[in-house]
Amino acid sequence: MAKIRKRAWTTASGERREAWQVDFVDQEGKRRHKQFDKKKDADAWLVKARGQVATGTFTPESTSATIGEAIDAWIQRGEAEQLEAGTLQQYRQLAAHVRALMPDSLKLAKLSTARVEQFRDDLLKAHSRPMARKILGALKSVLKDAKRRGLVAQHVAAETTIGANGRHRKRLEVGVDVPTPAEVRTLLEAAWAKARAMVALAALAGLRASELRALRWPDLQLGAESTVTVAQRADRWSTIGNPKSQTSRRTVPLGETAARALKEWKLAQPPRTIKENGKGRRIPRTLVFGTASDRPDMLGNLQRRLLSPLQERAGIVVPGLDDDGKPVLDEDGKPVLEAKYSWHSLRHYAISAWLASGIDPKTVQHWAGHSTLMLTLDTYGHMIPRPDDHQRIAAAERALLAT
């Protein structure tokens, strides 16, 4: 039976002290006790401990795992699940941020909601809101994993959140974040065979750069009704794996421009040379945009060696800015110009153009490989034209004023 008793003792120096001691038996039949300076604190703690004993989740501080141990267990679980190298690297980076504000030695049993809320506020002071949300998300994942393992009685961070703060969220803007139709046409006209095929698939079929880098010729059907099927992707280390999500597996129809660009590139692509019995033999490539050894190219290479030079050739450039937002000048004091768009900008163009042309949003969601329709509409909904808005508001006004 649990009880609270007042305990008095005399220290070695002769000082008399008093405390309130909680004495009870846990779910495993082991006797536990804990001291408090005030009786009200002992009462409150006993109520909480009784509830945890009843549910079999009580964890004494003396045997509780630490934050550091829970983080290590979380990462090891990711390794056991054979998550992608990029995902594991992100886990470790976010864990380092957690450890910077919360000591490894902190016992999980001592972690409170108030401590987590303070951690949240400290994150917002030290990082941008998006980054703070990611770090908090990592801590919550660590604690969820620890609770599942029985290392902690409750998930004290479950209700702690950092909102997206949509008031400061920047909407995609045509000509800034998304190319204009004229710019896409100019890129296609200025491009050489490989560049034209890649730009066409990104800007007209909405493929992600990781999907372009792992695309195989068998994934393309270039007949009367051409299509591209996304079945794999390449990570930042050029390791081929599954697509980003289940919804990323998709087949997208190709128009005449994209199909023609791909046919031209297939004819122009040099074969791969392999050695057999000491002699070289030329064979067709498997990857549509691979390296000479038929491996996925690095994303940085495709930006620096293909998309950026193409934009410079086409005159689609903007002044480069330094960290303070000021134009970078060359030795003659003239602005240094740099490529205006990234590969993802071309994907933005495809998705926004589909919506602008009247294709229903659910189909656009599927072609884009988005996980939800809400994601599609939240990101691109403002770009859907509404040419009849004035007519609709006039009709509504007449209805409101009708007698």
ZIQUI-V319019 format. One record per backbone hydrogen bond with DSSP energy under -0.5 kcal/mol. NH is the residue of the N-H (numbers start at 1). CO is the residue of the C=O. E is the energy in kcal/mol with one decimal. If there is no record, write none. Layout:
# ZIQUI-V319019
[[NH & CO & E] [NH & CO & E]]
This chain:
# ZIQUI-V319019
[[3 & 23 & -2.5] [5 & 21 & -2.2] [7 & 19 & -3.5] [9 & 17 & -2.4] [11 & 15 & -3.3] [14 & 11 & -2.1] [17 & 9 & -3.3] [19 & 7 & -2.4] [20 & 36 & -3.3] [21 & 5 & -2.9] [21 & 19 & -0.6] [22 & 34 & -3.3] [23 & 3 & -2.9] [24 & 32 & -2.6] [26 & 30 & -2.7] [29 & 26 & -2.0] [32 & 24 & -3.6] [34 & 22 & -1.7] [36 & 20 & -2.5] [42 & 38 & -1.6] [43 & 39 & -2.8] [44 & 40 & -2.1] [45 & 41 & -2.3] [46 & 42 & -2.2] [47 & 43 & -2.0] [48 & 44 & -1.8] [49 & 45 & -2.7] [50 & 46 & -2.8] [51 & 47 & -1.6] [52 & 48 & -1.8] [53 & 49 & -2.6] [54 & 50 & -2.4] [55 & 51 & -1.4] [56 & 52 & -0.6] [56 & 53 & -0.7] [57 & 52 & -2.8] [58 & 52 & -0.9] [63 & 60 & -1.1] [64 & 60 & -0.8] [64 & 61 & -0.5] [65 & 151 & -0.6] [67 & 106 & -2.3] [68 & 104 & -2.3] [70 & 66 & -2.2] [71 & 67 & -2.5] [72 & 68 & -2.3] [73 & 69 & -2.1] [74 & 70 & -2.0] [75 & 71 & -2.3] [76 & 72 & -2.5] [77 & 73 & -1.9] [78 & 74 & -1.7] [79 & 75 & -2.1] [80 & 76 & -2.5] [81 & 77 & -2.0] [82 & 79 & -1.2] [83 & 78 & -2.1] [88 & 84 & -2.3] [89 & 85 & -2.3] [90 & 86 & -1.9] [91 & 87 & -2.3] [92 & 88 & -2.2] [93 & 89 & -2.2] [94 & 90 & -2.7] [95 & 91 & -2.5] [96 & 92 & -1.9] [97 & 93 & -1.3] [98 & 94 & -2.0] [99 & 95 & -2.6] [100 & 96 & -1.3] [101 & 97 & -0.8] [101 & 98 & -1.1] [102 & 98 & -1.4] [106 & 103 & -1.6] [108 & 65 & -3.1] [110 & 107 & -1.2] [111 & 107 & -0.6] [111 & 108 & -1.1] [116 & 112 & -2.0] [117 & 113 & -2.6] [118 & 114 & -1.9] [119 & 115 & -2.1] [120 & 116 & -2.4] [121 & 117 & -2.1] [122 & 118 & -2.5] [123 & 119 & -2.1] [124 & 120 & -1.8] [125 & 121 & -1.3] [126 & 122 & -1.6] [127 & 123 & -2.4] [132 & 128 & -2.9] [133 & 129 & -2.3] [134 & 130 & -1.6] [135 & 131 & -2.2] [136 & 132 & -2.5] [137 & 133 & -2.3] [138 & 134 & -1.8] [139 & 135 & -2.1] [140 & 136 & -2.4] [141 & 137 & -2.0] [142 & 138 & -2.3] [143 & 139 & -2.5] [144 & 140 & -2.3] [145 & 141 & -2.3] [146 & 142 & -2.2] [147 & 143 & -2.4] [148 & 144 & -2.0] [149 & 145 & -1.6] [150 & 146 & -0.6] [150 & 147 & -1.0] [151 & 146 & -2.8] [152 & 146 & -0.7] [156 & 154 & -1.2] [158 & 155 & -1.6] [160 & 157 & -1.3] [168 & 165 & -2.1] [169 & 166 & -1.2] [175 & 178 & -4.2] [176 & 173 & -1.8] [177 & 173 & -2.8] [178 & 173 & -1.8] [184 & 180 & -2.1] [185 & 181 & -2.3] [186 & 182 & -2.2] [187 & 183 & -2.3] [188 & 184 & -2.3] [189 & 185 & -2.2] [190 & 186 & -2.1] [191 & 187 & -1.2] [196 & 192 & -3.1] [197 & 193 & -2.0] [198 & 194 & -2.2] [199 & 195 & -2.8] [200 & 196 & -2.2] [201 & 197 & -1.9] [202 & 198 & -2.1] [203 & 199 & -3.3] [204 & 200 & -2.1] [205 & 200 & -0.6] [205 & 201 & -0.7] [206 & 202 & -0.6] [207 & 201 & -1.9] [212 & 208 & -2.2] [213 & 209 & -2.2] [214 & 210 & -0.7] [215 & 212 & -1.0] [217 & 286 & -2.5] [219 & 216 & -1.5] [220 & 217 & -1.9] [221 & 227 & -2.5] [222 & 220 & -0.5] [226 & 224 & -0.5] [227 & 221 & -2.0] [228 & 252 & -2.2] [229 & 219 & -2.3] [230 & 250 & -3.0] [231 & 229 & -0.8] [233 & 241 & -2.2] [234 & 210 & -1.7] [235 & 239 & -2.2] [238 & 235 & -2.2] [240 & 238 & -0.5] [241 & 233 & -2.8] [248 & 245 & -0.8] [249 & 245 & -0.5] [249 & 246 & -1.2] [250 & 230 & -0.9] [250 & 248 & -0.7] [252 & 228 & -2.9] [254 & 226 & -2.8] [259 & 255 & -2.3] [260 & 256 & -2.5] [261 & 257 & -2.0] [262 & 258 & -2.0] [263 & 259 & -2.1] [264 & 260 & -2.2] [265 & 261 & -2.0] [266 & 262 & -2.3] [267 & 263 & -1.6] [268 & 264 & -1.7] [269 & 265 & -2.4] [272 & 283 & -3.1] [274 & 272 & -0.5] [274 & 281 & -3.3] [276 & 279 & -3.5] [279 & 276 & -1.7] [281 & 274 & -3.8] [283 & 272 & -3.3] [288 & 215 & -2.7] [289 & 215 & -0.5] [291 & 295 & -2.9] [294 & 291 & -2.0] [302 & 298 & -1.8] [303 & 299 & -1.8] [304 & 300 & -2.8] [305 & 301 & -3.2] [306 & 302 & -0.7] [307 & 302 & -2.5] [308 & 303 & -2.9] [310 & 306 & -2.0] [311 & 307 & -2.1] [312 & 308 & -2.2] [313 & 309 & -2.4] [314 & 310 & -2.0] [315 & 311 & -0.8] [315 & 312 & -0.6] [316 & 311 & -2.7] [317 & 315 & -1.2] [318 & 338 & -2.5] [320 & 336 & -3.7] [322 & 326 & -2.9] [325 & 322 & -2.0] [328 & 320 & -2.9] [330 & 334 & -2.9] [333 & 330 & -2.0] [336 & 328 & -3.2] [337 & 335 & -0.6] [338 & 318 & -2.9] [340 & 316 & -1.6] [346 & 342 & -1.0] [347 & 343 & -1.4] [348 & 344 & -2.3] [349 & 345 & -1.8] [350 & 346 & -1.9] [351 & 347 & -2.2] [352 & 348 & -2.5] [353 & 349 & -2.5] [354 & 350 & -2.1] [355 & 351 & -1.9] [356 & 352 & -2.4] [357 & 353 & -1.8] [358 & 355 & -1.4] [359 & 354 & -1.9] [363 & 360 & -0.7] [364 & 360 & -1.9] [365 & 361 & -2.7] [366 & 362 & -1.7] [367 & 363 & -2.7] [368 & 364 & -2.6] [369 & 365 & -1.1] [370 & 365 & -1.9] [376 & 372 & -1.2] [377 & 373 & -2.6] [378 & 374 & -3.2] [379 & 375 & -1.7] [380 & 376 & -2.5] [381 & 377 & -2.3] [383 & 380 & -2.1] [384 & 381 & -1.6] [385 & 383 & -0.6] [389 & 386 & -1.5] [392 & 388 & -2.4] [393 & 389 & -2.5] [394 & 390 & -2.0] [395 & 391 & -2.1] [396 & 392 & -2.2] [397 & 393 & -2.3] [398 & 394 & -2.3] [399 & 395 & -1.9] [400 & 396 & -2.0] [401 & 397 & -1.8] [402 & 398 & -0.7] [402 & 399 & -0.5]]
